Amino acid sequence: MYLLFNEGYHGASAESAIREDLCREAMRLTAVLLEHPAAAVPPTYALAALMCFNAARLPGRMDASGNLSSFFEQDRSQWNQGLIAEGIRLLDLSAVGTELTEYHIEAGIARVHAIAKSAEETDWASIVSLYDLLMDAWPSPVVALNRAIAIAERDGAARGLEEISRIADAKRLERYPFYRAAMGEFELRLGQHEAASEHFRAARKLARNEAERKFLAQRMAACEVIAG
């Protein structure tokens, strides 16, 4: 269910950057699990909460023209408040016993994002702390990248680049376009426009669909505008 939802939310489809049908199906199947006592356990509730928080943000991921919107530029008024409330309810139900799973931690991170009024008002310190827990128990290059992005929001772009440089087994991210895109964003914030543009150009070559290619081309154009 987790993998199915993630494929819909930010998978590698050549046709579309978002597959809401896959997200909905993952949520439906998880709801079916929760109807059965043997499966209605804390990890399942945490997974359902994670899906609700992320699905709530789907309406803001594309703009009116059908282009991908940066997380930091999304219109949060479009986020589904009903799903956010349901996510909070499910996360509360998952807080039973002593078992802490990666679904609990990821849902906790998603909750902090979902309740923040803006990217600037997000509790980035809490998010970094949660990523620390995730890295301790379930380390991966993708988790390390997301942690680095959160650290950049808390401590600045230079610290974000530093953390990215420390990612173990970073070769596993070489085909992931938003690895290079993250470095591009940080370089851009630091005023290193040529380096930023190069990262965005490399990311665009790895883009998996037209929406990603267009988004990354826009970030390349932003480097030229700011530099000019």
Contacts in CASP RR format, 6 or more apart in sequence:
PFRMAT RR
TARGET T0000
AUTHOR 0000-0000-0000
METHOD contacts of the structure
MODEL  1
MYLLFNEGYHGASAESAIREDLCREAMRLTAVLLEHPAAAVPPTYALAAL
MCFNAARLPGRMDASGNLSSFFEQDRSQWNQGLIAEGIRLLDLSAVGTEL
TEYHIEAGIARVHAIAKSAEETDWASIVSLYDLLMDAWPSPVVALNRAIA
IAERDGAARGLEEISRIADAKRLERYPFYRAAMGEFELRLGQHEAASEHF
RAARKLARNEAERKFLAQRMAACEVIAG
1 26 0 8 1.000
1 29 0 8 1.000
1 30 0 8 1.000
1 33 0 8 1.000
1 47 0 8 1.000
1 51 0 8 1.000
2 26 0 8 1.000
2 47 0 8 1.000
2 50 0 8 1.000
2 103 0 8 1.000
4 22 0 8 1.000
4 25 0 8 1.000
4 26 0 8 1.000
4 29 0 8 1.000
5 22 0 8 1.000
5 23 0 8 1.000
5 26 0 8 1.000
5 27 0 8 1.000
5 51 0 8 1.000
5 54 0 8 1.000
7 13 0 8 1.000
7 19 0 8 1.000
7 22 0 8 1.000
8 18 0 8 1.000
8 19 0 8 1.000
8 20 0 8 1.000
8 21 0 8 1.000
8 22 0 8 1.000
8 23 0 8 1.000
8 26 0 8 1.000
9 18 0 8 1.000
9 23 0 8 1.000
9 54 0 8 1.000
9 55 0 8 1.000
9 58 0 8 1.000
10 17 0 8 1.000
10 18 0 8 1.000
11 17 0 8 1.000
11 19 0 8 1.000
11 208 0 8 1.000
12 208 0 8 1.000
13 19 0 8 1.000
13 208 0 8 1.000
13 209 0 8 1.000
14 208 0 8 1.000
14 209 0 8 1.000
15 209 0 8 1.000
16 209 0 8 1.000
16 211 0 8 1.000
17 61 0 8 1.000
17 62 0 8 1.000
17 68 0 8 1.000
17 208 0 8 1.000
17 209 0 8 1.000
17 211 0 8 1.000
17 212 0 8 1.000
18 58 0 8 1.000
18 61 0 8 1.000
18 62 0 8 1.000
18 211 0 8 1.000
20 58 0 8 1.000
23 51 0 8 1.000
23 54 0 8 1.000
23 55 0 8 1.000
23 58 0 8 1.000
24 55 0 8 1.000
26 51 0 8 1.000
27 48 0 8 1.000
27 51 0 8 1.000
27 52 0 8 1.000
27 55 0 8 1.000
30 44 0 8 1.000
30 47 0 8 1.000
30 48 0 8 1.000
30 51 0 8 1.000
31 48 0 8 1.000
33 39 0 8 1.000
33 40 0 8 1.000
33 44 0 8 1.000
34 40 0 8 1.000
34 44 0 8 1.000
34 45 0 8 1.000
34 48 0 8 1.000
42 93 0 8 1.000
42 94 0 8 1.000
42 95 0 8 1.000
42 96 0 8 1.000
42 97 0 8 1.000
42 99 0 8 1.000
42 101 0 8 1.000
42 104 0 8 1.000
43 94 0 8 1.000
43 99 0 8 1.000
43 101 0 8 1.000
43 103 0 8 1.000
43 104 0 8 1.000
44 94 0 8 1.000
45 90 0 8 1.000
45 91 0 8 1.000
45 93 0 8 1.000
45 94 0 8 1.000
46 90 0 8 1.000
46 91 0 8 1.000
46 94 0 8 1.000
46 101 0 8 1.000
46 103 0 8 1.000
46 104 0 8 1.000
46 107 0 8 1.000
47 103 0 8 1.000
47 107 0 8 1.000
48 87 0 8 1.000
48 90 0 8 1.000
49 87 0 8 1.000
49 88 0 8 1.000
49 89 0 8 1.000
49 90 0 8 1.000
49 91 0 8 1.000
49 94 0 8 1.000
49 103 0 8 1.000
49 107 0 8 1.000
49 108 0 8 1.000
49 110 0 8 1.000
49 111 0 8 1.000
50 103 0 8 1.000
50 106 0 8 1.000
50 107 0 8 1.000
50 108 0 8 1.000
50 110 0 8 1.000
52 83 0 8 1.000
52 84 0 8 1.000
52 86 0 8 1.000
52 87 0 8 1.000
52 90 0 8 1.000
53 83 0 8 1.000
53 84 0 8 1.000
53 87 0 8 1.000
53 107 0 8 1.000
53 108 0 8 1.000
53 110 0 8 1.000
53 111 0 8 1.000
53 113 0 8 1.000
53 114 0 8 1.000
54 110 0 8 1.000
55 80 0 8 1.000
55 83 0 8 1.000
56 79 0 8 1.000
56 80 0 8 1.000
56 81 0 8 1.000
56 82 0 8 1.000
56 83 0 8 1.000
56 84 0 8 1.000
56 87 0 8 1.000
56 114 0 8 1.000
57 74 0 8 1.000
57 79 0 8 1.000
57 80 0 8 1.000
57 113 0 8 1.000
57 114 0 8 1.000
58 80 0 8 1.000
59 78 0 8 1.000
59 79 0 8 1.000
59 80 0 8 1.000
60 69 0 8 1.000
60 74 0 8 1.000
60 75 0 8 1.000
60 76 0 8 1.000
60 78 0 8 1.000
60 79 0 8 1.000
61 68 0 8 1.000
61 69 0 8 1.000
61 74 0 8 1.000
62 68 0 8 1.000
62 69 0 8 1.000
62 211 0 8 1.000
63 69 0 8 1.000
66 211 0 8 1.000
67 211 0 8 1.000
67 214 0 8 1.000
67 215 0 8 1.000
67 218 0 8 1.000
68 211 0 8 1.000
68 212 0 8 1.000
68 214 0 8 1.000
68 215 0 8 1.000
69 75 0 8 1.000
70 215 0 8 1.000
71 119 0 8 1.000
72 119 0 8 1.000
76 117 0 8 1.000
76 118 0 8 1.000
79 114 0 8 1.000
84 114 0 8 1.000
84 115 0 8 1.000
87 107 0 8 1.000
87 111 0 8 1.000
87 114 0 8 1.000
88 111 0 8 1.000
88 115 0 8 1.000
91 104 0 8 1.000
91 107 0 8 1.000
91 108 0 8 1.000
91 111 0 8 1.000
94 103 0 8 1.000
94 104 0 8 1.000
94 107 0 8 1.000
95 104 0 8 1.000
100 133 0 8 1.000
100 137 0 8 1.000
102 134 0 8 1.000
102 137 0 8 1.000
102 138 0 8 1.000
105 130 0 8 1.000
105 133 0 8 1.000
105 134 0 8 1.000
105 137 0 8 1.000
106 134 0 8 1.000
108 130 0 8 1.000
109 127 0 8 1.000
109 130 0 8 1.000
109 131 0 8 1.000
109 134 0 8 1.000
112 122 0 8 1.000
112 123 0 8 1.000
112 126 0 8 1.000
112 127 0 8 1.000
112 130 0 8 1.000
113 122 0 8 1.000
113 127 0 8 1.000
116 122 0 8 1.000
116 123 0 8 1.000
119 153 0 8 1.000
122 153 0 8 1.000
124 150 0 8 1.000
124 153 0 8 1.000
124 154 0 8 1.000
125 154 0 8 1.000
127 150 0 8 1.000
127 153 0 8 1.000
127 154 0 8 1.000
128 147 0 8 1.000
128 150 0 8 1.000
128 151 0 8 1.000
128 154 0 8 1.000
131 143 0 8 1.000
131 146 0 8 1.000
131 147 0 8 1.000
131 150 0 8 1.000
132 147 0 8 1.000
134 143 0 8 1.000
134 147 0 8 1.000
135 143 0 8 1.000
135 144 0 8 1.000
135 147 0 8 1.000
139 168 0 8 1.000
141 167 0 8 1.000
141 168 0 8 1.000
141 169 0 8 1.000
141 170 0 8 1.000
141 172 0 8 1.000
141 173 0 8 1.000
142 173 0 8 1.000
142 176 0 8 1.000
144 163 0 8 1.000
144 166 0 8 1.000
144 167 0 8 1.000
144 168 0 8 1.000
145 164 0 8 1.000
145 167 0 8 1.000
145 173 0 8 1.000
145 176 0 8 1.000
145 178 0 8 1.000
145 179 0 8 1.000
145 182 0 8 1.000
147 163 0 8 1.000
148 160 0 8 1.000
148 163 0 8 1.000
148 164 0 8 1.000
148 167 0 8 1.000
148 182 0 8 1.000
149 160 0 8 1.000
149 182 0 8 1.000
151 159 0 8 1.000
151 160 0 8 1.000
151 163 0 8 1.000
152 159 0 8 1.000
152 160 0 8 1.000
152 161 0 8 1.000
152 163 0 8 1.000
152 186 0 8 1.000
156 189 0 8 1.000
157 185 0 8 1.000
157 186 0 8 1.000
157 187 0 8 1.000
157 189 0 8 1.000
157 190 0 8 1.000
158 186 0 8 1.000
158 190 0 8 1.000
160 186 0 8 1.000
161 183 0 8 1.000
161 186 0 8 1.000
161 187 0 8 1.000
161 190 0 8 1.000
164 170 0 8 1.000
164 179 0 8 1.000
164 182 0 8 1.000
164 183 0 8 1.000
164 186 0 8 1.000
167 173 0 8 1.000
170 179 0 8 1.000
173 179 0 8 1.000
175 206 0 8 1.000
176 206 0 8 1.000
177 203 0 8 1.000
177 204 0 8 1.000
177 206 0 8 1.000
177 207 0 8 1.000
177 208 0 8 1.000
177 212 0 8 1.000
177 216 0 8 1.000
178 203 0 8 1.000
179 203 0 8 1.000
180 199 0 8 1.000
180 200 0 8 1.000
180 202 0 8 1.000
180 203 0 8 1.000
180 206 0 8 1.000
181 199 0 8 1.000
181 200 0 8 1.000
181 203 0 8 1.000
181 216 0 8 1.000
181 219 0 8 1.000
183 199 0 8 1.000
184 195 0 8 1.000
184 196 0 8 1.000
184 199 0 8 1.000
184 200 0 8 1.000
184 203 0 8 1.000
184 219 0 8 1.000
185 196 0 8 1.000
185 219 0 8 1.000
187 193 0 8 1.000
187 195 0 8 1.000
187 196 0 8 1.000
187 199 0 8 1.000
188 196 0 8 1.000
188 219 0 8 1.000
188 222 0 8 1.000
188 223 0 8 1.000
188 226 0 8 1.000
191 226 0 8 1.000
193 223 0 8 1.000
193 224 0 8 1.000
193 226 0 8 1.000
193 227 0 8 1.000
194 223 0 8 1.000
194 227 0 8 1.000
196 219 0 8 1.000
196 223 0 8 1.000
197 220 0 8 1.000
197 223 0 8 1.000
197 224 0 8 1.000
200 216 0 8 1.000
200 219 0 8 1.000
200 220 0 8 1.000
200 223 0 8 1.000
201 220 0 8 1.000
203 216 0 8 1.000
204 212 0 8 1.000
204 213 0 8 1.000
204 216 0 8 1.000
204 217 0 8 1.000
204 220 0 8 1.000
207 213 0 8 1.000
207 216 0 8 1.000
END
